[in-house]
Amino acid sequence: MRQGEIDGLMASSMMVRPLLLANILDYAAIAFGYQMVVSCDDDGPLARMSFKSLRDRCLKVSGALGANFQVGPGERVATLAWTNRRHLELYFAIPGLGAVIHTINPRYSDEQIVMIINHARDRILFVDPDQEERVRRLAAQCPTVEEIRVLDASWDAVVDAAVPLPEWPQFPETSGSSMCYTSGTAGAPKGVIYSHRSTILYALSGLATGKLGLNSRASSLMCVPMYHVNGWSKPFQAMLSGAKIVLPGRKMDGESLLKIIDAEDVTCGFGVPTIWLAVVEAMRKQGRGPGTLSQIGFGGGAVPRSLLAALRDEFGVEVETGYGMTETTAGLALGSDGPDFWAADSDDQLDLLSRQRPIFGIELRSRDEAGRDVPFDGASSGELQVRGNFVINAYFDNAEADAAAFTPDGWFRTGDAVSQDEMGRLRVEDRLKDLIKSGGEWINSVALEQAACGDARVAEAAVIGLPHPKWSERPLMIIRPTDALTVDEASIADFLRGRVQSWWQPDAIVFVDDIPKTATGKTDKKALRLMFAGWHYGECGTLCRSE
């Protein structure tokens, strides 16, 4: 090898500083110290705090954690809290010490919470007041729990009396920063630990798309719960951008969100489709528009076409959809535009909004059932497999889950069937486990649900497969109708006719008052299958129920 080639392989002369979450806080306090965090706390009026004050406060919280509770590097510290400023303080104060904030979803069942606390071996739990009674009752089943602290005025007093850290400690950027468990739609929830490095790279990659509406003039409404995948890293991205942060607390019904949108001149918001469906329904009920809200970022599941159309065409709100999962630090793909998008008519643009472009830092491939690569031609589909800087390398203490989740060459198996078009955009066809195999052919449950939601009388739709004596499986459609509109099975079947392939037509349609959701707001197909356990189609295709 020549000397010039050797020199080219030498280390650079650039400084190497660890990427730590506290860096985001320090930067925001200097560059946008004037910007505000607004929080809807249950125990008082709206709380306001500047980015600079937040940084000073977090140093005091870290001081209290170390002095009062001896929290040390690598320890997991749990929270059961909503989207509010005390939770945001812990978002930085716990990782700032080198410990790991373990955000537990309060919407989990008691059984799931006990399992998660015991699996994570949490010693300290910080809980919002409405969770205290529940957690103290469950703590008897959690032998590692030593301390339960309520996030209220008494905790504020502890922090006020604490000696702040003089500066943030330094440690490897690959250290764990936060922990989240999956929603449990396929088996028991599984733990994922994010590193400081992966989280910061993810936040920067998402911002690089330019699709989030975050800048120093923005007011961002964080409807993504802070207990779910770091709130999709939206608090970190807002602070890097200098955007005002509005934390809605636990009241995220449509009417409450409209009040905070008006009060804080909210310009952009982020959340799952059910949140924004409630906002649309509230606007229609009140006969009003979205006020200052001009952009919404979706994630957490397929967005009904009717909801996208309502927000864009009826209310003039720009919409973007994202795709991701807990194991990929939230959205791994975002943005639908391109030459074909801008040249398309309004209806075709809505269709293209169901596709998203991968963000920087993600590699992907698609494999069929035989393990062969599927071409990215916009039509062929296979299981999406990914790897990258913010993709899980292993679940926490779960070798059994690891064995099923990764390919022999180290790619993570998402379990989603996807296609990718010539513009680089992904479209999730369905979860592999939700595809319905009828007569040897696959029926896409997501496509059926999207088609049904095109009917103004349908608020939500879900499709599952039921046993059929001839076809193996046939689809059952479950619909929550829009309020005050009459609807029946025959009229929905007529609406679907011509919009989906004839053999995809559901053999039966049932109407319900509510469609069950997972702890993260997604349609709970597992719960629906339990609800309709014992139901099947008879010889003549009639819906039957076993006794």
C-alpha positions in Angstrom: 0.0 0.0 0.0 1.4 3.4 -0.9 2.0 6.1 1.7 -0.8 8.3 0.3 -3.3 5.4 0.7 -2.1 4.8 4.2 -2.5 8.4 5.1 -6.1 8.3 3.8 -6.8 5.5 6.3 -5.5 7.5 9.2 -7.8 9.0 11.8 -9.0 12.5 11.2 -7.8 15.5 13.1 -11.3 16.4 14.2 -12.5 16.5 17.8 -14.6 13.7 19.1 -17.2 14.6 21.6 -20.0 12.2 22.8 -23.5 12.9 21.4 -25.5 13.2 24.6 -29.1 14.3 25.1 -28.0 17.0 27.5 -26.3 18.6 24.5 -29.7 19.3 23.0 -30.8 21.0 26.3 -27.6 23.1 26.5 -27.9 24.1 22.8 -31.6 25.1 23.1 -30.9 27.1 26.3 -28.2 29.2 24.4 -29.7 29.5 20.9 -33.4 29.7 21.9 -33.3 30.4 25.6 -36.3 32.7 25.2 -38.6 30.0 23.7 -41.3 28.5 25.8 -42.6 25.2 27.0 -46.3 25.3 27.8 -47.8 22.5 29.9 -51.4 21.6 30.7 -50.8 20.3 34.3 -53.7 18.7 36.2 -52.9 20.5 39.4 -53.0 24.1 38.2 -53.2 26.6 35.3 -51.0 26.4 32.3 -47.4 26.2 33.4 -44.8 28.1 31.3 -41.1 27.7 31.3 -38.4 29.0 28.9 -35.9 26.7 27.4 -33.2 28.3 29.5 -35.2 27.8 32.7 -35.9 24.2 31.6 -32.2 23.6 31.4 -31.6 25.1 34.8 -34.4 23.1 36.2 -33.2 19.8 34.8 -29.8 20.3 36.4 -31.6 20.6 39.7 -33.8 17.5 39.1 -30.6 15.6 38.3 -29.1 16.8 41.5 -32.2 15.6 43.4 -32.1 12.2 41.7 -28.5 11.7 42.7 -28.6 13.0 46.2 -32.0 11.8 47.3 -32.3 8.5 45.4 -28.7 7.6 44.5 -29.6 7.2 40.9 -26.5 6.1 39.0 -25.2 5.3 35.5 -27.1 2.6 33.7 -30.0 2.4 36.2 -33.5 2.3 34.8 -35.8 4.8 36.4 -39.5 4.4 35.5 -42.2 6.9 34.8 -46.0 6.5 34.5 -46.9 10.0 33.4 -48.7 11.9 30.8 -47.4 14.6 28.4 -46.5 17.4 30.8 -43.5 19.6 31.9 -42.5 17.4 35.0 -42.3 14.5 32.7 -40.2 16.6 30.2 -37.8 17.5 33.0 -37.2 13.8 33.7 -36.7 13.2 30.0 -33.4 15.1 30.3 -32.5 14.8 34.0 -32.5 11.0 34.1 -30.4 10.4 31.0 -28.3 13.5 32.0 -27.0 11.4 34.9 -26.2 8.5 32.6 -29.3 6.6 33.8 -32.1 5.3 31.6 -35.6 6.8 31.7 -38.1 4.0 31.3 -41.4 5.4 30.2 -44.3 3.1 30.9 -47.6 3.6 29.1 -50.4 4.2 31.7 -52.8 2.7 29.3 -51.3 -0.8 29.7 -53.3 -3.3 31.7 -52.4 -3.9 35.3 -50.9 -7.3 34.3 -48.8 -5.7 31.6 -47.5 -3.0 34.0 -46.5 -5.5 36.6 -44.7 -7.6 33.9 -42.9 -4.6 32.5 -41.7 -3.3 35.9 -40.5 -6.7 36.9 -38.8 -7.4 33.6 -37.0 -4.0 33.6 -36.2 -4.4 37.3 -37.2 -0.8 38.1 -36.2 0.5 41.5 -37.8 3.9 41.4 -41.2 4.9 39.9 -42.2 8.5 39.2 -46.0 8.7 38.6 -48.5 11.4 37.9 -51.1 11.9 40.7 -53.9 10.0 38.9 -51.6 6.9 38.7 -50.5 6.8 42.3 -53.3 4.6 43.8 -52.9 2.1 41.0 -49.1 1.9 41.2 -49.1 1.6 45.0 -51.6 -1.3 44.7 -49.5 -3.0 42.0 -46.2 -2.4 43.8 -46.8 -5.4 46.1 -46.3 -7.6 43.0 -43.0 -5.8 42.0 -40.2 -6.9 44.4 -37.6 -4.5 42.9 -39.6 -1.3 43.5 -38.2 0.6 46.5 -39.6 4.1 45.9 -42.7 5.7 44.4 -42.7 9.4 44.0 -45.7 11.4 42.8 -45.1 14.2 40.3 -46.9 17.0 42.0 -46.2 20.1 44.1 -44.4 18.1 46.8 -42.0 16.8 44.1 -41.5 20.4 43.0 -40.5 21.3 46.5 -37.9 18.5 46.6 -36.4 19.9 43.3 -36.5 23.5 44.6 -34.4 22.4 47.6 -31.9 20.4 45.6 -28.3 21.4 44.7 -28.0 21.5 40.9 -25.3 19.6 39.1 -22.5 22.0 38.3 -22.3 20.4 34.8 -23.4 17.3 33.0 -21.3 14.2 33.4 -19.6 12.8 30.4 -20.0 9.1 29.3 -20.0 7.1 26.1 -22.7 8.1 23.6 -23.6 4.5 23.1 -24.9 4.4 26.7 -28.6 3.8 27.1 -30.7 6.9 27.4 -34.3 5.8 27.4 -36.4 2.6 27.4 -39.8 1.8 25.9 -41.8 -1.4 25.6 -43.7 -2.3 22.4 -47.4 -2.0 22.4 -48.0 -5.8 22.7 -50.1 -6.3 19.6 -48.2 -9.5 18.9 -47.6 -11.2 22.2 -46.2 -9.7 25.4 -44.6 -6.2 25.2 -40.8 -6.3 24.5 -38.3 -3.8 25.8 -36.2 -1.5 23.6 -33.3 0.6 25.0 -32.3 3.6 22.9 -28.8 5.1 23.2 -27.9 8.8 23.3 -26.3 8.5 19.9 -29.2 6.7 18.2 -31.7 9.2 19.6 -29.8 12.3 18.5 -29.1 10.9 15.0 -32.7 10.0 14.7 -33.8 13.5 15.7 -31.5 15.1 13.2 -32.4 12.7 10.4 -36.1 13.5 10.9 -35.5 17.2 10.8 -33.4 16.8 7.6 -36.6 15.8 5.7 -38.0 19.3 6.2 -41.4 17.8 6.6 -42.1 18.6 10.3 -43.1 22.2 10.3 -40.6 22.9 13.1 -38.8 26.2 13.2 -38.3 29.2 15.6 -41.7 30.6 14.6 -43.6 27.4 15.1 -45.8 26.4 18.0 -45.9 22.6 18.2 -48.6 20.6 19.9 -47.1 17.3 21.1 -50.1 14.9 21.0 -47.7 12.0 20.8 -47.6 10.7 24.3 -44.2 11.1 26.0 -44.4 7.5 27.1 -44.4 6.2 23.5 -41.1 5.9 21.7 -39.7 9.2 23.2 -42.7 11.0 21.9 -41.4 10.2 18.4 -38.4 12.5 19.5 -40.6 15.5 18.8 -39.5 17.3 22.0 -35.9 16.9 21.0 -36.6 18.1 17.4 -38.5 21.1 18.6 -35.7 22.2 20.9 -33.1 21.8 18.1 -35.4 23.9 15.9 -36.3 26.5 18.4 -40.0 25.7 18.2 -42.4 26.4 21.0 -43.4 23.2 22.8 -47.1 22.7 23.9 -47.7 19.7 26.1 -51.4 18.9 26.3 -51.4 16.7 29.4 -53.7 13.8 29.6 -56.8 15.5 28.1 -56.5 14.8 24.4 -60.2 14.9 23.4 -61.0 17.1 20.4 -62.6 19.9 22.4 -59.6 20.2 24.8 -57.1 20.2 22.0 -59.0 22.9 20.1 -58.8 25.1 23.2 -55.1 24.7 23.5 -54.6 25.3 19.8 -56.4 28.6 20.1 -54.7 29.6 23.4 -51.2 28.9 22.2 -51.4 29.7 18.5 -50.4 26.2 17.6 -49.1 25.9 14.0 -48.2 22.2 13.8 -49.2 19.0 15.7 -48.2 15.4 15.8 -50.1 12.3 16.8 -51.9 9.1 15.8 -55.0 9.2 13.5 -57.6 8.7 16.3 -56.4 12.0 18.0 -56.9 14.0 14.8 -60.2 12.3 14.0 -61.5 13.6 17.3 -60.3 17.1 16.4 -62.1 16.9 13.0 -65.3 15.7 14.7 -65.1 18.5 17.3 -64.5 21.2 14.6 -67.5 19.9 12.6 -69.6 19.9 15.8 -68.6 23.5 16.7 -68.9 24.7 13.1 -65.4 26.1 13.1 -61.9 25.8 11.5 -58.5 24.8 12.8 -57.4 28.3 13.8 -53.7 28.7 13.4 -53.1 25.0 13.0 -51.7 24.6 9.5 -49.7 21.3 9.5 -50.2 17.8 11.0 -47.8 14.9 11.1 -49.3 11.5 11.4 -47.9 8.2 12.6 -48.8 5.1 14.6 -50.9 3.4 11.9 -52.5 3.8 8.5 -54.4 7.1 8.2 -57.9 6.9 6.7 -58.1 8.6 3.3 -61.2 10.3 4.5 -59.4 11.9 7.4 -56.6 13.2 5.1 -59.2 14.6 2.7 -61.1 16.3 5.5 -58.1 18.0 7.0 -56.7 19.1 3.6 -59.8 20.0 1.6 -62.3 20.9 4.3 -60.0 22.6 6.8 -57.0 23.6 4.7 -54.4 21.8 6.9 -51.3 20.4 5.3 -50.8 16.7 6.1 -47.8 14.4 6.2 -47.8 10.7 7.1 -45.0 8.7 8.6 -44.2 5.0 9.1 -42.2 3.4 11.8 -42.2 1.3 15.0 -40.8 1.2 18.5 -37.8 -0.8 17.2 -36.8 1.9 14.7 -37.0 4.8 17.2 -40.4 5.7 15.7 -40.8 6.9 12.1 -38.3 5.4 9.6 -40.0 7.0 6.6 -41.6 10.4 6.1 -42.8 12.5 3.1 -44.7 11.7 0.0 -43.8 14.4 -2.5 -42.0 14.2 -5.7 -42.5 15.2 -9.4 -45.4 12.8 -9.7 -47.0 14.1 -6.5 -47.0 17.7 -7.6 -48.2 16.8 -11.1 -51.1 14.7 -9.8 -54.7 15.8 -9.3 -56.1 16.1 -5.8 -57.4 12.6 -5.5 -54.2 11.0 -6.7 -52.2 13.1 -4.2 -54.3 11.6 -1.4 -53.4 8.1 -2.6 -49.7 9.0 -2.7 -49.9 10.3 0.9 -50.1 6.6 2.0 -46.5 6.3 0.9 -43.4 7.6 2.7 -39.7 8.1 1.8 -37.0 6.5 4.1 -35.1 9.0 6.2 -31.3 9.1 6.3 -29.7 6.5 8.4 -32.0 3.6 7.4 -31.2 0.8 5.0 -34.0 -1.4 3.8 -34.8 -4.4 1.7 -37.9 -6.5 1.0 -38.0 -10.3 1.0 -40.6 -12.8 -0.1 -41.6 -16.0 1.8 -38.7 -17.9 0.2 -36.2 -15.3 1.4 -35.7 -13.8 -2.1 -35.2 -10.1 -2.7 -38.4 -8.4 -4.0 -37.9 -5.7 -6.6 -38.8 -2.1 -5.6 -41.1 -1.6 -8.6 -44.1 -0.1 -6.9 -46.2 -3.3 -7.3 -44.2 -6.2 -5.9 -44.4 -6.6 -2.1 -42.5 -8.5 0.6 -41.5 -8.3 4.2 -39.6 -5.1 5.0 -36.3 -5.7 6.7 -34.2 -2.8 8.0 -30.9 -1.9 9.6 -29.4 1.4 10.5 -28.2 3.9 13.1 -31.4 3.9 15.1 -32.7 0.4 14.5 -32.7 -2.1 17.4 -29.8 -4.5 17.7 -31.5 -6.7 20.4 -34.5 -6.6 22.7 -33.8 -6.1 26.4 -33.2 -9.4 28.1 -35.3 -11.4 25.6 -33.3 -13.9 23.6 -36.4 -15.7 22.4 -37.8 -12.5 20.8 -34.4 -11.8 19.3 -34.3 -15.2 17.6 -37.5 -14.4 15.7 -36.9 -10.7 15.0 -33.5 -10.8 13.2 -32.3 -12.5 10.0 -29.1 -14.5 10.1 -27.2 -11.6 8.6 -28.5 -9.1 11.2 -31.4 -7.3 9.6 -34.5 -6.5 11.7 -37.7 -8.1 10.4 -40.5 -5.6 10.7 -43.3 -8.0 10.0 -44.8 -5.6 7.5 -45.5 -6.3 3.9 -44.5 -3.3 1.8 -43.9 -2.1 -1.7 -41.6 0.6 -2.8 -42.1 2.8 -5.9 -39.6 4.3 -8.3 -39.6 7.5 -6.3 -38.2 5.6 -3.3 -41.4 5.7 -1.3 -42.6 2.8 0.8 -46.2 1.8 1.1 -47.2 -0.6 3.9 -49.6 -3.1 2.4 -50.4 -4.8 5.6 -49.0 -6.5 8.7 -48.0 -10.0 7.6 -50.1 -11.5 10.4 -53.1 -9.4 9.4 -53.2 -10.5 5.7 -56.2 -12.7 5.0 -55.5 -15.8 2.9 -58.6 -16.7 0.9 -58.4 -19.6 -1.5 -54.6 -19.3 -1.7 -54.7 -15.6 -2.5 -53.9 -12.7 -0.1 -56.5 -10.0 0.8 -55.1 -6.8 2.2 -57.0 -5.8 5.3 -55.5 -2.2 5.4 -56.7 -1.5 1.8 -60.2 -2.7 2.7 -60.2 -0.5 5.8 -59.0 2.5 3.8 -61.7 1.9 1.1 -64.5 1.8 3.7 -63.3 5.0 5.4 -63.8 6.8 2.1 -67.5 6.6 2.9 -68.6 9.7 4.9 -70.8 7.5 7.1 -67.8 5.5 8.4 -65.7 7.0 11.2 -63.5 3.9 11.6 -63.2 0.5 10.0 -61.2 -2.7 10.9 -61.0 -6.0 9.0 -60.0 -9.4 10.3 -60.2 -12.9 8.8 -62.7 -15.5 9.9 -62.6 -19.2 9.1 -64.4 -20.3 6.0 -65.1 -24.0 5.1 -64.2 -23.5 1.4 -61.9 -20.5 1.2 -59.9 -21.1 4.4 -60.5 -17.4 5.5 -62.8 -14.6 4.5 -62.9 -11.0 5.6 -65.2 -9.6 8.3 -65.5 -5.8 8.4 -66.1 -4.0 11.7 -67.4 -0.4 11.4 -67.9 2.4 13.8 -70.3 4.7 12.0 -70.2 8.5 12.0 -72.5 10.0 14.6 -76.1 10.8 13.5 -75.7 9.1 10.1 -77.8 6.1 9.1 -75.8 3.2 7.6 -76.5 -0.5 6.9 -74.6 -3.5 5.6 -76.0 -3.3 2.1 -75.2 0.3 1.5 -71.6 -0.2 2.7 -71.2 -3.2 0.4 -72.5 -1.0 -2.5 -70.0 1.7 -1.7 -67.1 -0.8 -1.7 -68.2 -2.3 -5.0 -65.8 -1.1 -7.7 -63.5 0.3 -5.1 -61.9 -3.0 -4.2 -61.5 -6.3 -6.1 -64.7 -8.2 -6.1 -63.3 -11.2 -4.3 -62.0 -8.8 -1.5 -65.5 -7.8 -0.7 -66.2 -8.7 3.0 -68.7 -11.5 3.4 -70.2 -9.7 6.4 -70.2 -6.2 7.9 -70.9 -5.6 11.6 -71.4 -2.2 13.3 -70.0 -1.4 16.8 -70.0 1.6 19.1 -66.3 1.5 19.5 -63.3 -0.3 17.9 -60.7 -1.4 20.6 -57.3 0.3 20.6 -53.9 -0.7 21.8 -52.2 1.2 24.5 -50.6 3.4 21.8 -53.9 4.2 20.0 -53.7 1.7 17.2 -56.6 -0.6 16.2 -56.2 -3.6 18.3 -56.6 -6.6 15.9 -55.7 -9.0 18.7 -58.6 -7.7 20.8 -61.0 -7.9 17.8 -60.0 -11.5 17.1 -60.8 -12.3 20.8 -64.1 -10.4 20.4 -65.1 -12.5 17.4 -63.5 -15.8 18.6 -65.9 -18.6 17.8 -67.4 -16.7 14.9 -67.0 -18.2 11.4 -68.6 -18.5 8.0 -70.9 -21.3 7.2 -71.2 -23.4 4.0 -73.4 -20.7 2.4 -71.2 -17.9 3.5 -73.4 -16.8 6.4 -71.9 -15.5 9.6 -72.2 -18.1 12.3 -71.2 -18.3 16.0 -70.1 -21.5 17.8 -71.8 -22.2 21.0 
